[in-house]
Amino acid sequence: MNWAGEDAKNWDCVFAGASNPDTGKPVDLTQFYRQIPKGESTWLRNYSDGTITFTDADGNKTSCTLVPKGTYQMPNVPPIPLTLESEAFKFNLKGTEDWNNTYNDYGVFARNPVTYYIEIVKQPAGFEVPEASKTIEEPVDPEPEPEPDPEETSLAGTYSVGRLTVYGGSADPAFVNPVDKSWVWDDSIGKESDNILAMTATGTDDAGRETGECEYLPGEDGGYWNYILKADYNKEGTGALDLTKYYGLLPHGKSAYVYDAEAGTVVFTSGIVSITAKLLREGDYSYGSSTLSVPGIAFDFALPGQTTQGAYPWTDYDRFAVGPRNYVMLFNKQAEAGE
């Protein structure tokens, strides 16, 4: 019996939105941290494999091992010691690798938790649970969801760059922000981060698609990223690489656009060159085993990167120059058109 204690409350397992760098919204982590069921459940100890399995009233099962007190080396680089002051239940968790949040609290607790320990202290024979602690948290009726705002369809408005990220790798693709690997790029890598995109709707075409003009402008630094991978990181040894064909797809300066809301695509045209991007609105999107959270809007440019393991897997050269699969430009809306 897992009583709720004198306050009749349990931890809600919610990660604070203020510490969520992806969306700024709270995240329910019950699937990671509600390992011992609330209230009444059954347990079974398997001495052959050392596991203890809890089963709640709905038949959901969680398993752990019981480890003695002591100091354990966590498999970090370098190893980090963990000291348990008492014996503990050890739960192995299955998170998701998130390269963009590897070293922050969001990555550790919400994206890729690995092991969860609950220290316990066995009470002496004859111990009785105080009556004041024998409580069960009362379910709270959730507040009704507010009526959603009418879905915004037009792309008109002014946007600032939020994040530029690449889903790539000929083997085990994942998301990596180029600016987080600044040492492999020309010094202009940071110039794209403050750029502004202004989109002005001018009408619709015969197919009912929104048409308009857009202008992708440099920020206060007055420049754009030049997309040059340094020669030192070119595994083929052929010098610096101009990867504009992958990462310079959104036209600099003025261009025209056609937004197909039904297909979820935007076609940008500058001169005789047109490039198509998939439009991503606020939400979470799956790419293989990775998840991309979009807080505003994003343009996803599909890339023709290699999808079979190359000669230099798991290197920056492979991820950015050999096997890039998607280049996603995330934007935050600053103002409506005309404001």
C-alpha positions as CSV (number, residue, x, y, z in Angstrom):
1,M,0.0,0.0,0.0
2,N,1.5,3.3,-1.1
3,W,-0.2,5.8,1.2
4,A,-0.2,9.5,0.3
5,G,0.8,10.7,3.7
6,E,-0.5,13.4,6.0
7,D,-0.9,15.9,3.2
8,A,-2.9,13.4,1.1
9,K,-0.9,14.3,-2.0
10,N,1.5,12.7,-4.3
11,W,4.2,14.1,-6.6
12,D,2.5,15.1,-9.9
13,C,5.7,14.3,-11.8
14,V,5.4,17.5,-13.8
15,F,8.5,19.2,-15.2
16,A,8.2,23.0,-15.0
17,G,7.6,24.8,-18.2
18,A,10.0,27.5,-17.2
19,S,12.8,25.0,-17.6
20,N,11.6,23.6,-20.9
21,P,13.8,25.1,-23.6
22,D,11.8,23.5,-26.4
23,T,8.2,24.8,-25.9
24,G,8.2,26.6,-22.5
25,K,5.3,24.4,-21.4
26,P,5.0,21.9,-18.5
27,V,5.7,18.3,-19.3
28,D,4.0,15.4,-17.5
29,L,6.7,12.8,-16.8
30,T,4.4,10.2,-15.1
31,Q,5.6,7.6,-17.5
32,F,9.1,7.9,-16.0
33,Y,8.6,8.6,-12.4
34,R,5.3,7.0,-11.2
35,Q,7.0,3.6,-11.0
36,I,5.4,2.6,-7.6
37,P,1.7,2.8,-8.1
38,K,-0.4,5.1,-6.0
39,G,-2.6,3.5,-3.3
40,E,-3.1,-0.3,-3.5
41,S,-1.1,-2.6,-5.7
42,T,0.5,-6.0,-5.7
43,W,4.1,-7.0,-5.9
44,L,6.1,-10.1,-6.9
45,R,9.7,-10.7,-6.2
46,N,11.6,-12.9,-8.6
47,Y,14.7,-14.3,-6.8
48,S,16.1,-15.8,-10.0
49,D,16.6,-12.5,-11.8
50,G,16.5,-10.2,-8.8
51,T,13.5,-8.2,-9.9
52,I,10.5,-6.8,-8.0
53,T,7.4,-6.2,-10.1
54,F,4.5,-3.9,-9.1
55,T,1.1,-4.3,-10.6
56,D,-1.5,-1.6,-10.2
57,A,-5.3,-1.9,-10.2
58,D,-5.4,-1.6,-14.0
59,G,-2.9,-4.3,-14.5
60,N,0.0,-2.0,-15.4
61,K,3.4,-3.4,-14.4
62,T,6.7,-1.8,-13.5
63,S,9.8,-3.6,-12.5
64,C,12.9,-2.8,-10.5
65,T,15.8,-4.3,-8.6
66,L,16.6,-3.8,-4.9
67,V,20.2,-2.5,-4.5
68,P,22.0,-2.1,-1.1
69,K,23.3,1.1,0.2
70,G,26.7,2.2,-0.9
71,T,28.5,4.2,-3.6
72,Y,28.0,3.4,-7.2
73,Q,29.8,4.8,-10.3
74,M,27.3,6.2,-12.8
75,P,28.4,5.5,-16.5
76,N,29.1,9.2,-17.3
77,V,32.4,10.4,-18.9
78,P,34.1,10.8,-16.5
79,P,32.1,8.5,-14.1
80,I,30.1,10.3,-11.4
81,P,29.7,8.6,-8.0
82,L,26.2,8.1,-6.5
83,T,26.0,7.4,-2.8
84,L,22.9,5.7,-1.5
85,E,22.4,6.2,2.2
86,S,20.0,3.3,2.4
87,E,18.9,0.5,0.1
88,A,16.9,1.5,-2.9
89,F,14.6,0.4,-5.7
90,K,16.4,0.9,-9.0
91,F,14.3,1.4,-12.1
92,N,15.8,1.4,-15.6
93,L,14.1,4.0,-17.7
94,K,13.9,4.4,-21.5
95,G,14.3,8.0,-22.6
96,T,15.0,9.5,-26.0
97,E,18.4,10.8,-27.0
98,D,18.2,14.5,-27.6
99,W,21.5,16.0,-28.8
100,N,20.2,19.6,-28.3
101,N,19.5,19.1,-24.6
102,T,22.2,16.7,-23.6
103,Y,23.7,18.9,-20.9
104,N,20.7,20.6,-19.3
105,D,18.1,19.6,-16.8
106,Y,15.4,19.2,-19.5
107,G,17.6,16.6,-21.2
108,V,18.4,14.8,-18.0
109,F,15.0,14.6,-16.5
110,A,12.5,14.9,-19.3
111,R,14.1,13.7,-22.5
112,N,16.7,10.9,-21.7
113,P,16.5,9.8,-18.1
114,V,18.4,6.5,-17.7
115,T,18.1,5.3,-14.1
116,Y,15.7,6.2,-11.3
117,Y,16.5,5.3,-7.7
118,I,14.0,5.4,-4.8
119,E,15.7,5.1,-1.5
120,I,13.8,3.2,1.2
121,V,14.2,2.6,4.9
122,K,12.8,-0.6,6.3
123,Q,10.9,0.0,9.6
124,P,11.4,-2.2,12.6
125,A,9.2,-5.1,13.4
126,G,5.9,-4.0,15.0
127,F,5.9,-0.6,13.3
128,E,2.4,0.6,12.5
129,V,1.6,3.3,9.9
130,P,0.2,6.4,11.7
131,E,-3.5,6.8,11.0
132,A,-2.9,10.4,9.8
133,S,-0.7,9.0,7.0
134,K,-3.2,6.5,5.8
135,T,-4.6,8.7,3.1
136,I,-5.3,8.3,-0.6
137,E,-5.0,11.3,-2.9
138,E,-8.5,12.3,-4.1
139,P,-8.7,12.6,-7.9
140,V,-9.3,16.2,-9.1
141,D,-11.6,16.8,-12.0
142,P,-9.5,18.6,-14.6
143,E,-10.5,22.0,-15.6
144,P,-12.4,22.1,-18.9
145,E,-10.1,22.8,-21.8
146,P,-10.5,26.4,-23.1
147,E,-12.1,26.8,-26.5
148,P,-9.2,26.8,-29.0
149,D,-8.5,29.9,-30.8
150,P,-9.5,29.8,-34.5
151,E,-6.6,28.2,-36.3
152,E,-4.3,30.7,-37.9
153,T,-3.8,29.9,-41.6
154,S,-2.1,32.9,-43.1
155,L,1.7,33.0,-42.9
156,A,1.7,36.8,-43.0
157,G,3.8,38.4,-40.2
158,T,7.3,39.1,-39.0
159,Y,9.4,36.3,-37.6
160,S,12.8,36.0,-35.9
161,V,15.1,33.0,-36.1
162,G,14.5,30.7,-33.1
163,R,16.8,27.7,-33.9
164,L,18.4,26.2,-37.0
165,T,18.9,22.4,-36.7
166,V,19.9,19.5,-38.9
167,Y,18.6,16.0,-38.8
168,G,21.4,14.0,-40.2
169,G,23.9,11.2,-40.1
170,S,24.4,8.3,-42.5
171,A,24.0,6.1,-39.5
172,D,21.9,6.8,-36.4
173,P,20.6,10.2,-37.5
174,A,19.8,12.8,-34.9
175,F,19.2,16.5,-34.5
176,V,22.2,18.8,-34.0
177,N,22.2,22.6,-34.2
178,P,25.1,23.7,-36.4
179,V,25.8,26.7,-34.0
180,D,26.4,24.2,-31.2
181,K,29.2,22.8,-33.4
182,S,30.6,26.3,-34.1
183,W,34.2,25.1,-34.3
184,V,33.6,23.1,-37.5
185,W,32.2,26.1,-39.4
186,D,33.5,29.4,-40.8
187,D,33.3,32.2,-38.2
188,S,30.0,33.4,-39.8
189,I,28.1,30.5,-38.2
190,G,26.5,32.8,-35.6
191,K,25.3,35.4,-38.1
192,E,22.1,33.6,-39.0
193,S,20.8,33.4,-35.4
194,D,19.4,36.9,-35.3
195,N,17.9,37.1,-38.8
196,I,14.4,38.3,-39.5
197,L,11.8,36.9,-42.0
198,A,9.0,39.2,-43.1
199,M,6.1,37.6,-45.0
200,T,3.4,39.6,-46.6
201,A,0.3,38.0,-48.1
202,T,-0.8,39.5,-51.4
203,G,-3.7,37.2,-52.4
204,T,-4.5,33.7,-53.6
205,D,-3.8,31.9,-56.8
206,D,-6.3,30.0,-59.0
207,A,-6.0,26.9,-56.7
208,G,-6.8,28.9,-53.6
209,R,-3.3,28.9,-52.3
210,E,-2.0,31.9,-50.4
211,T,0.6,33.9,-52.4
212,G,2.8,36.6,-51.1
213,E,6.2,38.2,-50.8
214,C,8.9,37.5,-48.2
215,E,12.1,39.1,-47.2
216,Y,14.8,37.3,-45.3
217,L,17.0,39.9,-43.7
218,P,20.2,39.9,-41.6
219,G,19.9,41.0,-38.0
220,E,22.0,43.5,-36.1
221,D,25.3,41.9,-37.2
222,G,24.4,42.7,-40.8
223,G,25.3,39.3,-42.3
224,Y,24.3,35.8,-43.1
225,W,26.0,32.4,-42.4
226,N,28.1,31.5,-45.4
227,Y,27.6,27.7,-44.9
228,I,31.4,26.9,-45.1
229,L,32.6,23.7,-43.3
230,K,36.3,24.2,-42.4
231,A,38.9,22.2,-44.2
232,D,40.1,20.6,-41.0
233,Y,36.8,18.8,-40.6
234,N,36.6,17.5,-44.2
235,K,37.4,13.9,-43.7
236,E,38.1,13.5,-47.5
237,G,40.9,16.1,-47.3
238,T,39.7,18.2,-50.2
239,G,39.6,21.5,-48.5
240,A,36.8,23.7,-47.1
241,L,33.3,22.7,-48.2
242,D,30.6,25.1,-49.3
243,L,27.3,23.5,-48.1
244,T,25.0,26.3,-49.4
245,K,23.2,23.6,-51.4
246,Y,22.0,22.2,-48.0
247,Y,21.7,25.1,-45.7
248,G,21.3,28.2,-47.8
249,L,17.9,27.2,-49.2
250,L,15.8,30.0,-47.8
251,P,16.4,32.9,-50.3
252,H,18.3,35.8,-48.9
253,G,16.6,39.1,-49.4
254,K,13.4,39.3,-51.3
255,S,11.5,36.3,-52.8
256,A,7.9,35.2,-53.5
257,Y,6.1,32.4,-51.8
258,V,3.1,30.2,-52.4
259,Y,1.6,28.5,-49.3
260,D,-0.5,25.4,-49.8
261,A,-2.4,24.9,-46.6
262,E,-3.9,21.6,-47.6
263,A,-0.5,20.1,-48.6
264,G,1.3,21.8,-45.7
265,T,4.0,23.2,-48.0
266,V,5.6,26.5,-48.9
267,V,7.3,27.2,-52.2
268,F,9.9,30.0,-52.1
269,T,10.9,31.5,-55.5
270,S,13.8,33.8,-56.2
271,G,14.4,34.4,-59.9
272,I,14.1,31.2,-61.7
273,V,14.9,29.0,-58.6
274,S,12.1,27.6,-56.5
275,I,12.5,25.5,-53.4
276,T,9.8,23.7,-51.4
277,A,9.7,23.4,-47.6
278,K,7.3,21.5,-45.4
279,L,5.5,23.9,-43.0
280,L,5.6,22.8,-39.3
281,R,3.3,24.5,-36.9
282,E,3.4,24.4,-33.1
283,G,3.7,20.8,-31.9
284,D,6.0,17.7,-31.6
285,Y,7.2,15.9,-34.7
286,S,8.9,12.5,-35.0
287,Y,12.0,11.9,-37.1
288,G,13.0,8.3,-36.7
289,S,13.8,7.9,-33.0
290,S,14.1,11.7,-32.5
291,T,11.5,14.2,-31.6
292,L,11.5,17.9,-32.7
293,S,9.4,20.3,-30.7
294,V,8.3,23.4,-32.6
295,P,7.1,26.3,-30.4
296,G,6.2,28.6,-33.3
297,I,6.5,27.7,-36.9
298,A,9.3,26.0,-38.9
299,F,10.3,25.3,-42.5
300,D,11.6,21.8,-43.1
301,F,13.8,21.4,-46.1
302,A,14.2,17.7,-47.1
303,L,17.9,17.0,-48.0
304,P,19.3,14.3,-50.2
305,G,21.9,13.1,-47.7
306,Q,23.2,9.5,-47.7
307,T,21.0,7.1,-45.7
308,T,23.4,4.1,-45.7
309,Q,26.4,4.1,-43.4
310,G,29.2,6.1,-44.8
311,A,33.0,5.9,-44.4
312,Y,33.0,8.4,-41.5
313,P,29.9,7.6,-39.3
314,W,29.1,9.6,-36.2
315,T,31.4,12.5,-37.2
316,D,30.5,16.1,-37.8
317,Y,31.6,15.7,-41.4
318,D,29.2,12.8,-41.9
319,R,26.3,14.4,-40.1
320,F,26.5,17.8,-41.9
321,A,28.2,17.0,-45.3
322,V,27.5,13.4,-46.1
323,G,24.2,12.4,-44.5
324,P,22.0,15.4,-43.8
325,R,18.4,14.5,-44.2
326,N,16.5,17.5,-43.1
327,Y,17.4,21.1,-42.4
328,V,14.8,22.8,-40.2
329,M,14.6,26.5,-39.7
330,L,12.5,27.4,-36.6
331,F,11.0,30.8,-36.3
332,N,9.2,32.8,-33.6
333,K,6.5,35.2,-34.7
334,Q,7.2,38.8,-33.6
335,A,4.3,40.7,-35.1
336,E,1.3,40.4,-37.5
337,A,1.7,41.8,-40.9
338,G,1.4,45.6,-40.9
339,E,2.1,46.0,-37.2
